[in-house]
């Protein structure tokens, strides 16, 4: 599958040129998908396993497709495994299986910063390169973290969007993923700090958790609106949450009265932008995130980089990247989607 990548303004964004379908690469049993059964380790072992927070999540479907595209490009072997639900301990058995299979690298979006650390370090001790993406562990548990965007930038864009949509004043709630999600919690704290500093007339009245489950997020949206009759907006920094919130509001009396924004994919949000439920939202391209993570894994496996600050590597069509402090590689800035540009994207 081929991805057409282009830059729009100052933001790196990607248009996915084909439908995003994962065929035969998902496995919920803890084994590898495809033919990614690993090997004996070493610089020629390009068997790379992706372990998202959970399977069946459109965001991770897209990031895994990007990873598969990169791995096909450089001739490695792709596999994807993962739990059905995004819970802190659910990923451990999949990490252990990948370690037993001696894969070259494991690319993980962590459900908890600590819960999977012992398993990840056992994998590293066995010679598996460990990368996190989207949601990090503690730095000592992995070799690299592929960060989708700077946390401050992610927080700022979401608060700016809701402020613009509600006139800079009013009650706002946050609909997050799981209570232990590292990335979500970091963004939420920064959103609160930024809102208090820049928008003193905005009050963030409650944070609730939909566990990256559509129905749970839908129900949490309903509860928020009932609990806070003066609510002016909901920020959902998770693709499952924002779509569920928009779905609820789109057929309710709150449409046009309560603003919905956060982080979503164009294909999920197109309907709600089209019917006026959502004015604007933001995201990086998750396909790029997976693509970058795969090339970073290759660079680690082949010894091109070690994860030290200042290391550089080539990431195919995305160009050259540099490892920053604490082993972090930054994809780029978030991009804002509106009715004027959403038709240009397909992911």
C-alpha positions as semicolon CSV with decimal commas, in nm:
position;residue;x (nm);y (nm);z (nm)
1;X;0,000;0,000;0,000
2;X;0,139;0,341;-0,095
3;X;0,104;0,663;0,099
4;X;0,125;1,001;-0,071
5;X;0,290;1,246;0,169
6;X;0,285;1,625;0,145
7;X;0,345;1,926;0,368
8;X;0,076;2,187;0,417
9;X;0,191;2,523;0,556
10;X;0,418;2,472;0,854
11;X;0,266;2,140;0,947
12;X;0,376;1,796;0,832
13;X;0,067;1,605;0,723
14;X;-0,002;1,305;0,505
15;X;-0,274;1,211;0,261
16;X;-0,326;0,838;0,255
17;X;-0,368;0,736;-0,105
18;X;-0,559;0,415;-0,053
19;X;-0,820;0,267;0,179
20;X;-0,673;0,160;0,510
21;X;-0,731;-0,212;0,541
22;X;-0,537;-0,451;0,761
23;X;-0,553;-0,793;0,599
24;X;-0,432;-1,089;0,798
25;X;-0,195;-0,887;1,017
26;X;-0,394;-0,872;1,340
27;X;-0,375;-1,142;1,602
28;X;-0,538;-1,133;1,941
29;X;-0,388;-1,457;2,066
30;X;-0,049;-1,323;2,173
31;X;0,131;-1,480;1,877
32;X;0,277;-1,297;1,579
33;X;0,080;-1,192;1,277
34;X;0,181;-1,257;0,918
35;X;0,513;-1,436;0,906
36;X;0,678;-1,225;1,179
37;X;0,797;-1,514;1,388
38;X;1,127;-1,351;1,470
39;X;1,473;-1,501;1,446
40;X;1,800;-1,527;1,631
41;X;1,855;-1,152;1,679
42;X;2,129;-0,946;1,521
43;X;2,150;-0,666;1,265
44;X;1,973;-0,865;0,993
45;X;1,664;-0,949;1,202
46;X;1,407;-0,708;1,060
47;X;1,107;-0,891;1,209
48;X;0,919;-0,602;1,372
49;X;0,606;-0,645;1,584
50;X;0,364;-0,361;1,656
51;X;0,173;-0,374;1,985
52;X;-0,090;-0,096;2,002
53;X;-0,297;-0,016;2,310
54;X;-0,577;-0,227;2,167
55;X;-0,691;-0,378;1,839
56;X;-0,998;-0,261;1,650
57;X;-0,912;0,105;1,712
58;X;-0,916;0,305;1,384
59;X;-0,627;0,522;1,501
60;X;-0,403;0,219;1,555
61;X;-0,531;0,050;1,240
62;X;-0,389;0,352;1,058
63;X;-0,058;0,366;1,247
64;X;-0,003;-0,005;1,192
65;X;-0,074;0,033;0,822
66;X;0,193;0,304;0,810
67;X;0,434;0,073;0,990
68;X;0,360;-0,210;0,751
69;X;0,415;0,020;0,453
70;X;0,761;0,114;0,582
71;X;0,856;-0,245;0,666
72;X;0,748;-0,364;0,321
73;X;0,958;-0,081;0,178
74;X;1,280;-0,192;0,345
75;X;1,214;-0,565;0,318
76;X;1,140;-0,657;0,678
77;X;0,859;-0,864;0,827
78;X;0,558;-0,695;0,987
79;X;0,333;-0,831;1,261
80;X;0,066;-0,674;1,478
81;X;-0,064;-0,818;1,805
82;X;-0,260;-0,674;2,091
83;X;-0,544;-0,695;2,342
84;X;-0,908;-0,620;2,272
85;X;-0,922;-0,369;2,558
86;X;-0,672;-0,098;2,649
87;X;-0,596;-0,197;3,009
88;X;-0,262;-0,156;3,192
89;X;-0,165;-0,523;3,220
90;X;-0,320;-0,647;2,897
91;X;-0,005;-0,603;2,690
92;X;0,234;-0,809;2,903
93;X;0,161;-1,150;2,751
94;X;0,215;-1,013;2,400
95;X;0,551;-0,868;2,501
96;X;0,655;-1,201;2,651
97;X;0,555;-1,387;2,334
98;X;0,750;-1,145;2,113
99;X;1,053;-1,197;2,338
100;X;1,023;-1,576;2,307
101;X;0,997;-1,539;1,929
102;X;1,318;-1,330;1,927
103;X;1,177;-1,057;1,706
104;X;1,416;-0,784;1,601
105;X;1,210;-0,502;1,747
106;X;0,890;-0,442;1,939
107;X;0,697;-0,116;1,882
108;X;0,454;-0,050;2,169
109;X;0,192;0,212;2,253
110;X;0,188;0,179;2,631
111;X;-0,133;0,155;2,830
112;X;0,061;0,244;3,145
113;X;0,407;0,396;3,201
114;X;0,513;0,132;3,457
115;X;0,296;-0,179;3,426
116;X;0,478;-0,324;3,125
117;X;0,831;-0,216;3,216
118;X;0,952;-0,547;3,359
119;X;0,836;-0,734;3,049
120;X;0,993;-0,476;2,817
121;X;1,327;-0,488;2,997
122;X;1,325;-0,868;2,976
123;X;1,276;-0,828;2,602
124;X;1,567;-0,585;2,583
125;X;1,787;-0,821;2,785
126;X;1,705;-1,087;2,526
127;X;1,825;-0,860;2,243
128;X;1,492;-0,718;2,126
129;X;1,498;-0,347;2,042
130;X;1,208;-0,177;2,220
131;X;1,042;0,138;2,093
132;X;0,735;0,311;2,225
133;X;0,512;0,525;2,007
134;X;0,203;0,738;2,071
135;X;0,216;0,667;2,449
136;X;0,543;0,625;2,635
137;X;0,670;0,416;2,923
138;X;0,926;0,537;3,171
139;X;1,239;0,612;2,965
140;X;1,443;0,336;3,128
141;X;1,204;0,075;2,986
142;X;1,271;0,136;2,615
143;X;1,532;0,238;2,360
144;X;1,335;0,511;2,181
145;X;1,003;0,693;2,206
146;X;0,849;0,802;1,876
147;X;0,644;1,101;1,985
148;X;0,363;1,216;1,760
149;X;0,405;1,582;1,848
150;X;0,541;1,801;2,123
151;X;0,311;1,770;2,427
152;X;0,291;2,145;2,473
153;X;0,188;2,187;2,109
154;X;-0,081;1,920;2,137
155;X;-0,222;2,080;2,451
156;X;-0,211;2,431;2,306
157;X;-0,387;2,351;1,979
158;X;-0,680;2,181;2,154
159;X;-0,734;2,461;2,404
160;X;-0,701;2,725;2,132
161;X;-0,960;2,541;1,921
162;X;-1,217;2,516;2,199
163;X;-1,154;2,876;2,304
164;X;-1,216;3,000;1,952
165;X;-1,535;2,797;1,925
166;X;-1,689;2,910;2,256
167;X;-1,574;3,270;2,248
168;X;-1,301;3,230;2,508
169;X;-1,536;3,179;2,803
170;X;-1,748;2,908;2,963
171;X;-1,740;2,561;3,114
172;X;-1,542;2,292;2,934
173;X;-1,501;1,920;3,012
174;X;-1,240;1,671;2,898
175;X;-1,326;1,322;2,769
176;X;-1,004;1,122;2,785
177;X;-0,903;0,763;2,714
178;X;-0,795;0,546;3,009
179;X;-0,702;0,701;3,343
180;X;-0,350;0,555;3,316
181;X;-0,270;0,666;2,959
182;X;0,066;0,841;2,977
183;X;0,015;1,070;2,681
184;X;-0,342;1,167;2,769
185;X;-0,250;1,262;3,125
186;X;0,046;1,471;3,015
187;X;-0,167;1,660;2,763
188;X;-0,449;1,715;3,011
189;X;-0,219;1,869;3,272
190;X;-0,068;2,099;3,010
191;X;-0,415;2,189;2,878
192;X;-0,524;2,291;3,226
193;X;-0,210;2,502;3,277
194;X;-0,238;2,668;2,938
195;X;-0,611;2,738;2,973
196;X;-0,562;2,892;3,318
197;X;-0,285;3,114;3,184
198;X;-0,428;3,220;2,849
199;X;-0,805;3,182;2,892
200;X;-0,896;3,268;3,253
201;X;-1,268;3,280;3,164
202;X;-1,265;2,913;3,064
203;X;-1,329;2,667;3,348
204;X;-1,234;2,301;3,297
205;X;-1,501;2,150;3,520
206;X;-1,442;1,775;3,490
207;X;-1,228;1,507;3,328
208;X;-1,388;1,170;3,252
209;X;-1,252;0,852;3,094
210;X;-1,406;0,656;2,809
211;X;-1,131;0,389;2,805
212;X;-1,096;0,430;2,427
213;X;-1,423;0,241;2,392
214;X;-1,689;0,389;2,166
215;X;-1,994;0,305;2,376
216;X;-1,830;0,401;2,704
217;X;-1,719;0,732;2,555
218;X;-2,069;0,790;2,414
219;X;-2,222;0,727;2,757
220;X;-1,967;0,950;2,930
221;X;-2,058;1,230;2,690
222;X;-2,424;1,197;2,780
223;X;-2,339;1,200;3,152
224;X;-2,122;1,510;3,117
225;X;-2,398;1,703;2,945
226;X;-2,652;1,602;3,207
227;X;-2,418;1,682;3,498
228;X;-2,312;2,020;3,363
229;X;-2,612;2,201;3,211
230;X;-2,398;2,508;3,138
231;X;-2,130;2,314;2,952
232;X;-2,006;2,500;2,644
233;X;-1,755;2,251;2,507
234;X;-1,589;1,910;2,529
235;X;-1,226;1,843;2,445
236;X;-1,149;1,480;2,368
237;X;-0,777;1,414;2,312
238;X;-0,847;1,064;2,177
239;X;-0,979;0,961;1,837
240;X;-1,234;0,717;1,981
241;X;-1,362;0,974;2,229
242;X;-1,404;1,268;1,993
243;X;-1,598;1,059;1,741
244;X;-1,826;0,917;2,012
245;X;-1,887;1,263;2,160
246;X;-1,966;1,407;1,817
247;X;-2,200;1,117;1,743
248;X;-2,396;1,183;2,060
249;X;-2,417;1,559;2,012
250;X;-2,503;1,534;1,641
251;X;-2,848;1,388;1,713
252;X;-2,920;1,577;2,035
253;X;-3,051;1,918;2,137
254;X;-2,691;2,013;2,220
255;X;-2,593;2,034;1,854
256;X;-2,486;2,389;1,779
257;X;-2,479;2,469;2,152
258;X;-2,191;2,255;2,278
259;X;-1,865;2,259;2,084
260;X;-1,670;1,935;2,032
261;X;-1,300;1,932;1,951
262;X;-0,986;1,734;2,027
263;X;-0,784;1,477;1,833
264;X;-0,951;1,278;1,555
265;X;-0,897;1,130;1,212
266;X;-1,055;1,291;0,906
267;X;-1,245;0,978;0,805
268;X;-1,399;0,944;1,151
269;X;-1,492;1,309;1,174
270;X;-1,593;1,391;0,818
271;X;-1,965;1,336;0,881
272;X;-1,966;1,555;1,190
273;X;-1,775;1,836;1,024
274;X;-2,012;1,813;0,729
275;X;-2,327;1,841;0,944
276;X;-2,187;2,124;1,155
277;X;-2,148;1,933;1,481
278;X;-1,772;1,990;1,477
279;X;-1,603;2,306;1,349
280;X;-1,239;2,208;1,379
281;X;-1,018;1,940;1,534
282;X;-0,653;1,841;1,519
283;X;-0,420;1,543;1,476
284;X;-0,091;1,435;1,330
285;X;-0,110;1,156;1,072
286;X;-0,100;0,823;1,258
287;X;0,019;0,652;0,938
288;X;0,330;0,871;0,950
289;X;0,378;0,785;1,316
290;X;0,382;0,413;1,241
291;X;0,599;0,467;0,932
292;X;0,855;0,666;1,135
293;X;0,852;0,410;1,417
294;X;0,927;0,128;1,173
295;X;1,226;0,309;1,022
296;X;1,353;0,397;1,371
297;X;1,327;0,028;1,463
298;X;1,528;-0,063;1,154
299;X;1,796;0,191;1,245
300;X;1,823;0,046;1,596
301;X;1,835;-0,314;1,476
302;X;2,106;-0,240;1,221
303;X;2,314;-0,037;1,466
304;X;2,280;0,287;1,272
305;X;2,165;0,451;1,597
306;X;2,173;0,354;1,965
307;X;1,908;0,594;2,096
308;X;2,159;0,852;2,214
309;X;2,073;1,220;2,185
310;X;2,203;1,355;1,852
311;X;2,178;1,024;1,662
312;X;2,034;1,072;1,313
313;X;1,864;0,831;1,074
314;X;1,670;0,834;0,749
315;X;1,299;0,752;0,761
316;X;1,219;0,680;0,398
317;X;0,986;0,936;0,242
318;X;0,972;1,138;0,566
319;X;1,341;1,229;0,547
320;X;1,600;1,260;0,821
321;X;1,522;1,258;1,193
322;X;1,732;1,331;1,500
323;X;1,706;1,164;1,839
324;X;1,639;1,420;2,111
325;X;1,681;1,414;2,487
326;X;1,567;1,100;2,671
327;X;1,560;0,901;2,347
328;X;1,266;1,092;2,200
329;X;1,209;1,129;1,825
330;X;0,950;1,394;1,738
331;X;0,726;1,342;1,434
332;X;0,615;1,705;1,400
333;X;0,344;1,958;1,479
334;X;-0,029;1,878;1,495
335;X;-0,244;1,980;1,199
336;X;-0,587;2,146;1,218
337;X;-0,872;1,999;1,013
338;X;-1,173;2,209;0,911
339;X;-1,450;2,198;0,652
340;X;-1,215;2,381;0,415
341;X;-0,943;2,115;0,410
342;X;-1,083;1,784;0,541
343;X;-1,169;1,669;0,187
344;X;-0,797;1,659;0,102
345;X;-0,732;1,369;0,341
346;X;-0,820;1,001;0,353
347;X;-0,719;0,831;0,676
